[in-house]
Amino acid sequence: MLQPLNKTVFSVLALFFITVAAFVSLDTFRGYRAEVTVLILPSAANQASAEQMVENIAVLPTTVSFFDSLLASDERLSEFSELDERPIDIRSERWHEMLSVKREGGSGIVTYTIEANTQEEATLFARQMAKVLFQKAGTYYDNRSEI
């Protein structure tokens, strides 16, 4: 026949299991962040459109087409994301959750912050984002003579 547990023993065991569960679940709330800071310097000949040029390059990575190009740029990104097969609104929503853009005042310094679940994922997204950003900016501007 089983004997009921003493209230003190029950309280100690309950507290122990609650503490263990709390420590195990702490890792699920961890997130990683990687930053890419870009200095955009328009050439002296393009000073009239310099502000627009910097703003265009700051906003460019926030688009879904940029995100699609980012996912296509490295097959390792598909390990971390199943988003390339999702509808455009879901991809857009998830990308806006991952990416934040901050421009330092009226300067040409733009900081892109990417949040991810693992350090490897955050680092890979940041590196690929810098490469794809340079390629996309080169589509619209001449990287050697305009910026």
N, CA, C and O atoms as a GROMACS GRO file, in nm:
protein
  588
    1MET      N    1   0.082  -0.118   0.000
    1MET     CA    2   0.000   0.000   0.000
    1MET      C    3   0.088   0.126   0.000
    1MET      O    4   0.187   0.133   0.072
    2LEU      N    5   0.050   0.225  -0.081
    2LEU     CA    6   0.128   0.348  -0.091
    2LEU      C    7   0.092   0.445   0.020
    2LEU      O    8  -0.024   0.463   0.055
    3GLN      N    9   0.195   0.506   0.074
    3GLN     CA   10   0.175   0.606   0.178
    3GLN      C   11   0.176   0.745   0.116
    3GLN      O   12   0.258   0.771   0.028
    4PRO      N   13   0.087   0.835   0.158
    4PRO     CA   14   0.088   0.971   0.105
    4PRO      C   15   0.216   1.044   0.144
    4PRO      O   16   0.273   1.020   0.251
    5LEU      N   17   0.260   1.134   0.056
    5LEU     CA   18   0.381   1.210   0.082
    5LEU      C   19   0.356   1.317   0.187
    5LEU      O   20   0.247   1.374   0.196
    6ASN      N   21   0.455   1.342   0.264
    6ASN     CA   22   0.454   1.449   0.362
    6ASN      C   23   0.443   1.582   0.285
    6ASN      O   24   0.497   1.594   0.175
    7LYS      N   25   0.375   1.679   0.342
    7LYS     CA   26   0.357   1.810   0.276
    7LYS      C   27   0.491   1.878   0.248
    7LYS      O   28   0.508   1.941   0.144
    8THR      N   29   0.584   1.865   0.338
    8THR     CA   30   0.716   1.927   0.320
    8THR      C   31   0.791   1.862   0.206
    8THR      O   32   0.850   1.931   0.124
    9VAL      N   33   0.790   1.730   0.199
    9VAL     CA   34   0.858   1.658   0.091
    9VAL      C   35   0.792   1.692  -0.042
    9VAL      O   36   0.861   1.714  -0.142
   10PHE      N   37   0.661   1.697  -0.043
   10PHE     CA   38   0.589   1.732  -0.167
   10PHE      C   39   0.626   1.873  -0.212
   10PHE      O   40   0.649   1.895  -0.331
   11SER      N   41   0.633   1.968  -0.121
   11SER     CA   42   0.667   2.107  -0.155
   11SER      C   43   0.809   2.117  -0.210
   11SER      O   44   0.833   2.189  -0.307
   12VAL      N   45   0.903   2.045  -0.148
   12VAL     CA   46   1.042   2.048  -0.192
   12VAL      C   47   1.054   1.986  -0.332
   12VAL      O   48   1.122   2.041  -0.419
   13LEU      N   49   0.989   1.873  -0.353
   13LEU     CA   50   0.993   1.808  -0.485
   13LEU      C   51   0.928   1.895  -0.592
   13LEU      O   52   0.980   1.906  -0.703
   14ALA      N   53   0.815   1.956  -0.559
   14ALA     CA   54   0.747   2.043  -0.656
   14ALA      C   55   0.835   2.163  -0.692
   14ALA      O   56   0.845   2.199  -0.809
   15LEU      N   57   0.898   2.224  -0.590
   15LEU     CA   58   0.986   2.337  -0.615
   15LEU      C   59   1.106   2.295  -0.701
   15LEU      O   60   1.147   2.369  -0.791
   16PHE      N   61   1.161   2.178  -0.674
   16PHE     CA   62   1.274   2.127  -0.752
   16PHE      C   63   1.235   2.110  -0.899
   16PHE      O   64   1.307   2.156  -0.987
   17PHE      N   65   1.123   2.045  -0.926
   17PHE     CA   66   1.081   2.020  -1.064
   17PHE      C   67   1.043   2.149  -1.137
   17PHE      O   68   1.066   2.161  -1.257
   18ILE      N   69   0.985   2.242  -1.067
   18ILE     CA   70   0.952   2.371  -1.128
   18ILE      C   71   1.080   2.446  -1.164
   18ILE      O   72   1.088   2.508  -1.270
   19THR      N   73   1.180   2.442  -1.077
   19THR     CA   74   1.308   2.508  -1.104
   19THR      C   75   1.378   2.445  -1.223
   19THR      O   76   1.432   2.516  -1.308
   20VAL      N   77   1.380   2.313  -1.229
   20VAL     CA   78   1.442   2.244  -1.342
   20VAL      C   79   1.371   2.279  -1.472
   20VAL      O   80   1.436   2.306  -1.573
   21ALA      N   81   1.238   2.280  -1.471
   21ALA     CA   82   1.162   2.315  -1.591
   21ALA      C   83   1.190   2.459  -1.634
   21ALA      O   84   1.196   2.487  -1.754
   22ALA      N   85   1.206   2.549  -1.539
   22ALA     CA   86   1.235   2.690  -1.572
   22ALA      C   87   1.372   2.702  -1.640
   22ALA      O   88   1.385   2.774  -1.739
   23PHE      N   89   1.473   2.633  -1.588
   23PHE     CA   90   1.606   2.639  -1.648
   23PHE      C   91   1.609   2.576  -1.786
   23PHE      O   92   1.678   2.624  -1.875
   24VAL      N   93   1.536   2.469  -1.805
   24VAL     CA   94   1.531   2.404  -1.935
   24VAL      C   95   1.463   2.494  -2.037
   24VAL      O   96   1.504   2.498  -2.153
   25SER      N   97   1.360   2.564  -1.996
   25SER     CA   98   1.287   2.649  -2.091
   25SER      C   99   1.355   2.783  -2.118
   25SER      O  100   1.315   2.853  -2.210
   26LEU      N  101   1.456   2.820  -2.039
   26LEU     CA  102   1.526   2.947  -2.062
   26LEU      C  103   1.588   2.954  -2.200
   26LEU      O  104   1.590   3.060  -2.262
   27ASP      N  105   1.638   2.843  -2.250
   27ASP     CA  106   1.704   2.842  -2.380
   27ASP      C  107   1.607   2.870  -2.494
   27ASP      O  108   1.649   2.917  -2.600
   28THR      N  109   1.479   2.843  -2.474
   28THR     CA  110   1.382   2.867  -2.582
   28THR      C  111   1.356   3.015  -2.603
   28THR      O  112   1.304   3.053  -2.708
   29PHE      N  113   1.390   3.099  -2.507
   29PHE     CA  114   1.368   3.242  -2.520
   29PHE      C  115   1.490   3.317  -2.573
   29PHE      O  116   1.486   3.439  -2.589
   30ARG      N  117   1.597   3.246  -2.598
   30ARG     CA  118   1.720   3.308  -2.643
   30ARG      C  119   1.709   3.343  -2.792
   30ARG      O  120   1.654   3.266  -2.871
   31GLY      N  121   1.761   3.456  -2.826
   31GLY     CA  122   1.765   3.498  -2.965
   31GLY      C  123   1.901   3.559  -2.994
   31GLY      O  124   1.972   3.601  -2.903
   32TYR      N  125   1.935   3.564  -3.120
   32TYR     CA  126   2.064   3.619  -3.161
   32TYR      C  127   2.042   3.733  -3.259
   32TYR      O  128   1.944   3.736  -3.333
   33ARG      N  129   2.137   3.825  -3.257
   33ARG     CA  130   2.125   3.944  -3.341
   33ARG      C  131   2.260   3.968  -3.410
   33ARG      O  132   2.366   3.960  -3.348
   34ALA      N  133   2.252   3.998  -3.538
   34ALA     CA  134   2.372   4.035  -3.613
   34ALA      C  135   2.345   4.169  -3.678
   34ALA      O  136   2.234   4.197  -3.723
   35GLU      N  137   2.448   4.252  -3.684
   35GLU     CA  138   2.434   4.385  -3.743
   35GLU      C  139   2.528   4.401  -3.861
   35GLU      O  140   2.641   4.353  -3.860
   36VAL      N  141   2.477   4.470  -3.961
   36VAL     CA  142   2.557   4.509  -4.077
   36VAL      C  143   2.546   4.660  -4.085
   36VAL      O  144   2.436   4.715  -4.099
   37THR      N  145   2.659   4.728  -4.078
   37THR     CA  146   2.660   4.873  -4.089
   37THR      C  147   2.726   4.910  -4.221
   37THR      O  148   2.835   4.865  -4.253
   38VAL      N  149   2.655   4.994  -4.296
   38VAL     CA  150   2.701   5.033  -4.430
   38VAL      C  151   2.719   5.185  -4.432
   38VAL      O  152   2.634   5.259  -4.384
   39LEU      N  153   2.829   5.228  -4.488
   39LEU     CA  154   2.855   5.370  -4.509
   39LEU      C  155   2.837   5.396  -4.658
   39LEU      O  156   2.911   5.342  -4.740
   40ILE      N  157   2.740   5.478  -4.691
   40ILE     CA  158   2.710   5.508  -4.831
   40ILE      C  159   2.761   5.649  -4.861
   40ILE      O  160   2.716   5.747  -4.802
   41LEU      N  161   2.858   5.656  -4.952
   41LEU     CA  162   2.918   5.784  -4.989
   41LEU      C  163   2.893   5.812  -5.136
   41LEU      O  164   2.961   5.756  -5.223
   42PRO      N  165   2.796   5.897  -5.166
   42PRO     CA  166   2.773   5.935  -5.306
   42PRO      C  167   2.891   6.017  -5.358
   42PRO      O  168   2.955   6.090  -5.282
   43SER      N  169   2.919   6.005  -5.486
   43SER     CA  170   3.029   6.081  -5.545
   43SER      C  171   2.994   6.230  -5.546
   43SER      O  172   2.878   6.269  -5.533
   44ALA      N  173   3.096   6.311  -5.563
   44ALA     CA  174   3.077   6.456  -5.562
   44ALA      C  175   2.984   6.501  -5.675
   44ALA      O  176   2.915   6.602  -5.661
   45ALA      N  177   2.982   6.428  -5.785
   45ALA     CA  178   2.896   6.465  -5.899
   45ALA      C  179   2.749   6.440  -5.870
   45ALA      O  180   2.662   6.497  -5.935
   46ASN      N  181   2.719   6.355  -5.774
   46ASN     CA  182   2.579   6.318  -5.744
   46ASN      C  183   2.529   6.375  -5.613
   46ASN      O  184   2.441   6.316  -5.550
   47GLN      N  185   2.582   6.488  -5.569
   47GLN     CA  186   2.541   6.544  -5.442
   47GLN      C  187   2.393   6.586  -5.441
   47GLN      O  188   2.329   6.584  -5.336
   48ALA      N  189   2.339   6.622  -5.556
   48ALA     CA  190   2.198   6.664  -5.562
   48ALA      C  191   2.106   6.547  -5.528
   48ALA      O  192   2.004   6.568  -5.461
   49SER      N  193   2.138   6.427  -5.571
   49SER     CA  194   2.052   6.312  -5.545
   49SER      C  195   2.107   6.222  -5.435
   49SER      O  196   2.063   6.108  -5.420
   50ALA      N  197   2.202   6.272  -5.358
   50ALA     CA  198   2.268   6.192  -5.255
   50ALA      C  199   2.170   6.143  -5.149
   50ALA      O  200   2.173   6.027  -5.110
   51GLU      N  201   2.084   6.231  -5.104
   51GLU     CA  202   1.986   6.195  -5.000
   51GLU      C  203   1.894   6.083  -5.048
   51GLU      O  204   1.869   5.987  -4.975
   52GLN      N  205   1.845   6.096  -5.169
   52GLN     CA  206   1.757   5.993  -5.225
   52GLN      C  207   1.832   5.862  -5.244
   52GLN      O  208   1.777   5.754  -5.220
   53MET      N  209   1.956   5.869  -5.286
   53MET     CA  210   2.038   5.751  -5.308
   53MET      C  211   2.056   5.673  -5.176
   53MET      O  212   2.040   5.550  -5.173
   54VAL      N  213   2.089   5.744  -5.070
   54VAL     CA  214   2.109   5.680  -4.939
   54VAL      C  215   1.978   5.620  -4.890
   54VAL      O  216   1.976   5.508  -4.839
   55GLU      N  217   1.871   5.693  -4.905
   55GLU     CA  218   1.741   5.643  -4.860
   55GLU      C  219   1.697   5.519  -4.939
   55GLU      O  220   1.642   5.425  -4.882
   56ASN      N  221   1.722   5.519  -5.069
   56ASN     CA  222   1.688   5.402  -5.151
   56ASN      C  223   1.764   5.278  -5.105
   56ASN      O  224   1.707   5.170  -5.094
   57ILE      N  225   1.892   5.295  -5.079
   57ILE     CA  226   1.973   5.182  -5.036
   57ILE      C  227   1.935   5.138  -4.894
   57ILE      O  228   1.947   5.020  -4.861
   58ALA      N  229   1.889   5.231  -4.812
   58ALA     CA  230   1.844   5.195  -4.678
   58ALA      C  231   1.716   5.113  -4.681
   58ALA      O  232   1.699   5.020  -4.602
   59VAL      N  233   1.626   5.147  -4.772
   59VAL     CA  234   1.495   5.081  -4.779
   59VAL      C  235   1.498   4.954  -4.863
   59VAL      O  236   1.416   4.865  -4.842
   60LEU      N  237   1.590   4.942  -4.955
   60LEU     CA  238   1.596   4.829  -5.047
   60LEU      C  239   1.587   4.692  -4.978
   60LEU      O  240   1.511   4.608  -5.025
   61PRO      N  241   1.660   4.666  -4.871
   61PRO     CA  242   1.653   4.533  -4.809
   61PRO      C  243   1.521   4.500  -4.740
   61PRO      O  244   1.499   4.385  -4.702
   62THR      N  245   1.435   4.596  -4.722
   62THR     CA  246   1.308   4.568  -4.655
   62THR      C  247   1.204   4.505  -4.748
   62THR      O  248   1.097   4.464  -4.703
   63THR      N  249   1.235   4.497  -4.875
   63THR     CA  250   1.138   4.443  -4.971
   63THR      C  251   1.142   4.290  -4.975
   63THR      O  252   1.244   4.229  -4.943
   64VAL      N  253   1.032   4.231  -5.015
   64VAL     CA  254   1.023   4.085  -5.026
   64VAL      C  255   1.110   4.034  -5.140
   64VAL      O  256   1.166   3.925  -5.131
   65SER      N  257   1.122   4.111  -5.247
   65SER     CA  258   1.207   4.067  -5.358
   65SER      C  259   1.353   4.060  -5.314
   65SER      O  260   1.427   3.972  -5.359
   66PHE      N  261   1.396   4.150  -5.227
   66PHE     CA  262   1.531   4.143  -5.173
   66PHE      C  263   1.545   4.017  -5.086
   66PHE      O  264   1.646   3.946  -5.095
   67PHE      N  265   1.446   3.989  -5.005
   67PHE     CA  266   1.448   3.869  -4.920
   67PHE      C  267   1.455   3.742  -5.004
   67PHE      O  268   1.528   3.648  -4.972
   68ASP      N  269   1.378   3.740  -5.113
   68ASP     CA  270   1.382   3.624  -5.203
   68ASP      C  271   1.521   3.609  -5.266
   68ASP      O  272   1.572   3.497  -5.277
   69SER      N  273   1.581   3.720  -5.305
   69SER     CA  274   1.718   3.715  -5.360
   69SER      C  275   1.817   3.669  -5.253
   69SER      O  276   1.912   3.596  -5.283
   70LEU      N  277   1.795   3.711  -5.131
   70LEU     CA  278   1.881   3.670  -5.020
   70LEU      C  279   1.872   3.519  -4.998
   70LEU      O  280   1.975   3.452  -4.983
   71LEU      N  281   1.752   3.465  -4.997
   71LEU     CA  282   1.734   3.320  -4.978
   71LEU      C  283   1.795   3.241  -5.093
   71LEU      O  284   1.849   3.132  -5.073
   72ALA      N  285   1.786   3.295  -5.215
   72ALA     CA  286   1.840   3.226  -5.332
   72ALA      C  287   1.993   3.238  -5.341
   72ALA      O  288   2.056   3.162  -5.415
   73SER      N  289   2.051   3.331  -5.267
   73SER     CA  290   2.195   3.356  -5.280
   73SER      C  291   2.282   3.249  -5.216
   73SER      O  292   2.398   3.234  -5.253
   74ASP      N  293   2.228   3.174  -5.122
   74ASP     CA  294   2.308   3.072  -5.054
   74ASP      C  295   2.216   2.958  -5.012
   74ASP      O  296   2.117   2.980  -4.942
   75GLU      N  297   2.248   2.839  -5.055
   75GLU     CA  298   2.163   2.724  -5.025
   75GLU      C  299   2.159   2.692  -4.876
   75GLU      O  300   2.065   2.628  -4.829
   76ARG      N  301   2.260   2.737  -4.800
   76ARG     CA  302   2.258   2.712  -4.656
   76ARG      C  303   2.146   2.787  -4.586
   76ARG      O  304   2.100   2.744  -4.480
   77LEU      N  305   2.100   2.899  -4.644
   77LEU     CA  306   1.991   2.974  -4.583
   77LEU      C  307   1.861   2.894  -4.582
   77LEU      O  308   1.777   2.914  -4.494
   78SER      N  309   1.844   2.805  -4.678
   78SER     CA  310   1.723   2.724  -4.680
   78SER      C  311   1.720   2.624  -4.565
   78SER      O  312   1.613   2.574  -4.530
   79GLU      N  313   1.836   2.593  -4.505
   79GLU     CA  314   1.839   2.508  -4.386
   79GLU      C  315   1.768   2.576  -4.270
   79GLU      O  316   1.704   2.509  -4.188
   80PHE      N  317   1.779   2.707  -4.262
   80PHE     CA  318   1.722   2.781  -4.151
   80PHE      C  319   1.580   2.830  -4.180
   80PHE      O  320   1.506   2.864  -4.088
   81SER      N  321   1.543   2.834  -4.306
   81SER     CA  322   1.416   2.896  -4.340
   81SER      C  323   1.340   2.814  -4.443
   81SER      O  324   1.393   2.776  -4.547
   82GLU      N  325   1.214   2.788  -4.410
   82GLU     CA  326   1.125   2.724  -4.506
   82GLU      C  327   1.039   2.831  -4.575
   82GLU      O  328   0.941   2.799  -4.643
   83LEU      N  329   1.075   2.956  -4.556
   83LEU     CA  330   0.993   3.067  -4.603
   83LEU      C  331   0.991   3.083  -4.754
   83LEU      O  332   0.897   3.141  -4.808
   84ASP      N  333   1.092   3.032  -4.824
   84ASP     CA  334   1.095   3.051  -4.968
   84ASP      C  335   0.980   2.979  -5.037
   84ASP      O  336   0.951   3.008  -5.153
   85GLU      N  337   0.914   2.887  -4.969
   85GLU     CA  338   0.801   2.816  -5.027
   85GLU      C  339   0.668   2.869  -4.977
   85GLU      O  340   0.563   2.817  -5.015
   86ARG      N  341   0.669   2.970  -4.894
   86ARG     CA  342   0.548   3.026  -4.835
   86ARG      C  343   0.491   3.138  -4.922
   86ARG      O  344   0.562   3.192  -5.008
   87PRO      N  345   0.365   3.174  -4.900
   87PRO     CA  346   0.306   3.288  -4.974
   87PRO      C  347   0.378   3.418  -4.942
   87PRO      O  348   0.445   3.431  -4.839
   88ILE      N  349   0.363   3.513  -5.032
   88ILE     CA  350   0.438   3.639  -5.022
   88ILE      C  351   0.404   3.717  -4.894
   88ILE      O  352   0.494   3.778  -4.836
   89ASP      N  353   0.281   3.715  -4.849
   89ASP     CA  354   0.246   3.790  -4.728
   89ASP      C  355   0.311   3.732  -4.603
   89ASP      O  356   0.348   3.806  -4.512
   90ILE      N  357   0.325   3.600  -4.598
   90ILE     CA  358   0.391   3.536  -4.484
   90ILE      C  359   0.542   3.565  -4.488
   90ILE      O  360   0.602   3.593  -4.385
   91ARG      N  361   0.601   3.558  -4.608
   91ARG     CA  362   0.743   3.591  -4.622
   91ARG      C  363   0.769   3.735  -4.581
   91ARG      O  364   0.865   3.764  -4.511
   92SER      N  365   0.683   3.825  -4.625
   92SER     CA  366   0.698   3.967  -4.593
   92SER      C  367   0.688   3.990  -4.442
   92SER      O  368   0.769   4.063  -4.385
   93GLU      N  369   0.591   3.931  -4.381
   93GLU     CA  370   0.571   3.948  -4.237
   93GLU      C  371   0.691   3.896  -4.158
   93GLU      O  372   0.739   3.962  -4.066
   94ARG      N  373   0.738   3.778  -4.193
   94ARG     CA  374   0.852   3.718  -4.122
   94ARG      C  375   0.979   3.800  -4.143
   94ARG      O  376   1.058   3.817  -4.050
   95TRP      N  377   1.000   3.850  -4.266
   95TRP     CA  378   1.119   3.930  -4.295
   95TRP      C  379   1.117   4.060  -4.215
   95TRP      O  380   1.221   4.104  -4.165
   96HIS      N  381   0.999   4.122  -4.204
   96HIS     CA  382   0.990   4.246  -4.126
   96HIS      C  383   1.010   4.221  -3.977
   96HIS      O  384   1.052   4.312  -3.905
   97GLU      N  385   0.981   4.099  -3.930
   97GLU     CA  386   1.010   4.065  -3.791
   97GLU      C  387   1.160   4.044  -3.770
   97GLU      O  388   1.213   4.078  -3.665
   98MET      N  389   1.228   3.991  -3.870
   98MET     CA  390   1.370   3.961  -3.859
   98MET      C  391   1.459   4.084  -3.878
   98MET      O  392   1.562   4.096  -3.811
   99LEU      N  393   1.420   4.174  -3.966
   99LEU     CA  394   1.506   4.285  -4.007
   99LEU      C  395   1.459   4.418  -3.949
   99LEU      O  396   1.340   4.449  -3.950
  100SER      N  397   1.554   4.495  -3.900
  100SER     CA  398   1.525   4.634  -3.865
  100SER      C  399   1.634   4.721  -3.926
  100SER      O  400   1.751   4.682  -3.932
  101VAL      N  401   1.594   4.839  -3.970
  101VAL     CA  402   1.685   4.930  -4.039
  101VAL      C  403   1.688   5.061  -3.961
  101VAL      O  404   1.585   5.115  -3.922
  102LYS      N  405   1.810   5.112  -3.939
  102LYS     CA  406   1.826   5.238  -3.868
  102LYS      C  407   1.927   5.324  -3.942
  102LYS      O  408   2.040   5.282  -3.967
  103ARG      N  409   1.884   5.442  -3.977
  103ARG     CA  410   1.974   5.537  -4.043
  103ARG      C  411   2.014   5.642  -3.942
  103ARG      O  412   1.930   5.698  -3.871
  104GLU      N  413   2.143   5.668  -3.934
  104GLU     CA  414   2.197   5.764  -3.837
  104GLU      C  415   2.173   5.906  -3.886
  104GLU      O  416   2.248   5.956  -3.969
  105GLY      N  417   2.069   5.969  -3.835
  105GLY     CA  418   2.038   6.107  -3.870
  105GLY      C  419   2.029   6.128  -4.020
  105GLY      O  420   1.962   6.051  -4.089
  106GLY      N  421   2.093   6.229  -4.071
  106GLY     CA  422   2.094   6.255  -4.215
  106GLY      C  423   2.222   6.206  -4.281
  106GLY      O  424   2.256   6.249  -4.391
  107SER      N  425   2.291   6.117  -4.213
  107SER     CA  426   2.419   6.070  -4.266
  107SER      C  427   2.399   5.955  -4.365
  107SER      O  428   2.286   5.916  -4.395
  108GLY      N  429   2.508   5.905  -4.414
  108GLY     CA  430   2.505   5.791  -4.504
  108GLY      C  431   2.531   5.660  -4.432
  108GLY      O  432   2.558   5.558  -4.496
  109ILE      N  433   2.523   5.659  -4.298
  109ILE     CA  434   2.544   5.539  -4.219
  109ILE      C  435   2.410   5.472  -4.195
  109ILE      O  436   2.320   5.530  -4.134
  110VAL      N  437   2.399   5.348  -4.243
  110VAL     CA  438   2.276   5.270  -4.228
  110VAL      C  439   2.312   5.139  -4.158
  110VAL      O  440   2.406   5.071  -4.199
  111THR      N  441   2.239   5.106  -4.052
  111THR     CA  442   2.262   4.982  -3.978
  111THR      C  443   2.142   4.890  -3.997
  111THR      O  444   2.028   4.928  -3.970
  112TYR      N  445   2.171   4.769  -4.045
  112TYR     CA  446   2.070   4.666  -4.062
  112TYR      C  447   2.091   4.563  -3.951
  112TYR      O  448   2.201   4.513  -3.933
  113THR      N  449   1.986   4.534  -3.877
  113THR     CA  450   1.993   4.437  -3.768
  113THR      C  451   1.905   4.318  -3.803
  113THR      O  452   1.787   4.334  -3.836
  114ILE      N  453   1.962   4.199  -3.795
  114ILE     CA  454   1.889   4.076  -3.827
  114ILE      C  455   1.880   3.992  -3.701
  114ILE      O  456   1.982   3.963  -3.638
  115GLU      N  457   1.759   3.954  -3.664
  115GLU     CA  458   1.738   3.868  -3.549
  115GLU      C  459   1.710   3.727  -3.596
  115GLU      O  460   1.636   3.705  -3.692
  116ALA      N  461   1.771   3.629  -3.527
  116ALA     CA  462   1.757   3.489  -3.566
  116ALA      C  463   1.757   3.400  -3.442
  116ALA      O  464   1.783   3.445  -3.330
  117ASN      N  465   1.729   3.272  -3.464
  117ASN     CA  466   1.722   3.177  -3.354
  117ASN      C  467   1.857   3.124  -3.310
  117ASN      O  468   1.875   3.089  -3.193
  118THR      N  469   1.954   3.118  -3.402
  118THR     CA  470   2.086   3.068  -3.368
  118THR      C  471   2.192   3.169  -3.411
  118THR      O  472   2.167   3.254  -3.496
  119GLN      N  473   2.308   3.157  -3.351
  119GLN     CA  474   2.417   3.247  -3.386
  119GLN      C  475   2.462   3.224  -3.530
  119GLN      O  476   2.493   3.318  -3.602
  120GLU      N  477   2.466   3.098  -3.570
  120GLU     CA  478   2.508   3.064  -3.707
  120GLU      C  479   2.411   3.124  -3.809
  120GLU      O  480   2.454   3.177  -3.912
  121GLU      N  481   2.283   3.115  -3.780
  121GLU     CA  482   2.182   3.169  -3.871
  121GLU      C  483   2.195   3.321  -3.882
  121GLU      O  484   2.191   3.376  -3.992
  122ALA      N  485   2.211   3.389  -3.770
  122ALA     CA  486   2.223   3.535  -3.771
  122ALA      C  487   2.347   3.579  -3.848
  122ALA      O  488   2.341   3.674  -3.927
  123THR      N  489   2.458   3.511  -3.826
  123THR     CA  490   2.582   3.545  -3.896
  123THR      C  491   2.570   3.521  -4.046
  123THR      O  492   2.612   3.605  -4.125
  124LEU      N  493   2.514   3.409  -4.084
  124LEU     CA  494   2.499   3.376  -4.226
  124LEU      C  495   2.406   3.475  -4.296
  124LEU      O  496   2.437   3.522  -4.406
  125PHE      N  497   2.294   3.508  -4.234
  125PHE     CA  498   2.202   3.606  -4.293
  125PHE      C  499   2.272   3.741  -4.308
  125PHE      O  500   2.255   3.807  -4.410
  126ALA      N  501   2.348   3.784  -4.209
  126ALA     CA  502   2.415   3.914  -4.215
  126ALA      C  503   2.518   3.918  -4.327
  126ALA      O  504   2.525   4.015  -4.403
  127ARG      N  505   2.599   3.814  -4.337
  127ARG     CA  506   2.702   3.811  -4.443
  127ARG      C  507   2.639   3.810  -4.581
  127ARG      O  508   2.681   3.885  -4.669
  128GLN      N  509   2.540   3.727  -4.599
  128GLN     CA  510   2.475   3.720  -4.730
  128GLN      C  511   2.399   3.848  -4.761
  128GLN      O  512   2.391   3.890  -4.876
  129MET      N  513   2.344   3.911  -4.658
  129MET     CA  514   2.271   4.035  -4.680
  129MET      C  515   2.365   4.143  -4.732
  129MET      O  516   2.328   4.219  -4.821
  130ALA      N  517   2.485   4.152  -4.678
  130ALA     CA  518   2.582   4.251  -4.725
  130ALA      C  519   2.618   4.226  -4.871
  130ALA      O  520   2.628   4.320  -4.950
  131LYS      N  521   2.638   4.099  -4.907
  131LYS     CA  522   2.671   4.066  -5.046
  131LYS      C  523   2.557   4.099  -5.141
  131LYS      O  524   2.578   4.161  -5.246
  132VAL      N  525   2.436   4.058  -5.104
  132VAL     CA  526   2.320   4.082  -5.191
  132VAL      C  527   2.289   4.231  -5.199
  132VAL      O  528   2.250   4.280  -5.305
  133LEU      N  529   2.307   4.304  -5.090
  133LEU     CA  530   2.284   4.448  -5.092
  133LEU      C  531   2.380   4.516  -5.189
  133LEU      O  532   2.338   4.604  -5.265
  134PHE      N  533   2.506   4.478  -5.188
  134PHE     CA  534   2.604   4.536  -5.280
  134PHE      C  535   2.566   4.504  -5.425
  134PHE      O  536   2.578   4.590  -5.512
  135GLN      N  537   2.522   4.381  -5.450
  135GLN     CA  538   2.481   4.342  -5.586
  135GLN      C  539   2.358   4.420  -5.631
  135GLN      O  540   2.354   4.471  -5.743
  136LYS      N  541   2.257   4.428  -5.543
  136LYS     CA  542   2.133   4.500  -5.579
  136LYS      C  543   2.158   4.649  -5.598
  136LYS      O  544   2.102   4.710  -5.689
  137ALA      N  545   2.240   4.708  -5.512
  137ALA     CA  546   2.271   4.851  -5.528
  137ALA      C  547   2.343   4.874  -5.659
  137ALA      O  548   2.324   4.977  -5.724
  138GLY      N  549   2.427   4.777  -5.699
  138GLY     CA  550   2.498   4.786  -5.827
  138GLY      C  551   2.404   4.778  -5.946
  138GLY      O  552   2.439   4.824  -6.055
  139THR      N  553   2.286   4.721  -5.929
  139THR     CA  554   2.186   4.717  -6.035
  139THR      C  555   2.131   4.857  -6.064
  139THR      O  556   2.103   4.890  -6.179
  140TYR      N  557   2.117   4.937  -5.959
  140TYR     CA  558   2.057   5.069  -5.973
  140TYR      C  559   2.159   5.182  -5.986
  140TYR      O  560   2.132   5.285  -6.048
  141TYR      N  561   2.275   5.162  -5.926
  141TYR     CA  562   2.378   5.266  -5.927
  141TYR      C  563   2.511   5.202  -5.968
  141TYR      O  564   2.535   5.083  -5.947
  142ASP      N  565   2.595   5.284  -6.028
  142ASP     CA  566   2.729   5.237  -6.062
  142ASP      C  567   2.813   5.247  -5.935
  142ASP      O  568   2.843   5.356  -5.888
  143ASN      N  569   2.852   5.132  -5.881
  143ASN     CA  570   2.924   5.128  -5.754
  143ASN      C  571   3.059   5.197  -5.760
  143ASN      O  572   3.112   5.237  -5.656
  144ARG      N  573   3.117   5.212  -5.876
  144ARG     CA  574   3.250   5.271  -5.888
  144ARG      C  575   3.249   5.420  -5.912
  144ARG      O  576   3.341   5.491  -5.870
  145SER      N  577   3.145   5.470  -5.978
  145SER     CA  578   3.147   5.614  -6.008
  145SER      C  579   3.037   5.694  -5.937
  145SER      O  580   3.052   5.815  -5.918
  146GLU      N  581   2.927   5.629  -5.899
  146GLU     CA  582   2.819   5.703  -5.834
  146GLU      C  583   2.822   5.694  -5.683
  146GLU      O  584   2.799   5.793  -5.614
  147ILE      N  585   2.850   5.575  -5.631
  147ILE     CA  586   2.854   5.559  -5.485
  147ILE      C  587   2.975   5.478  -5.445
  147ILE      O  588   2.996   5.453  -5.326
   0.00000   0.00000   0.00000
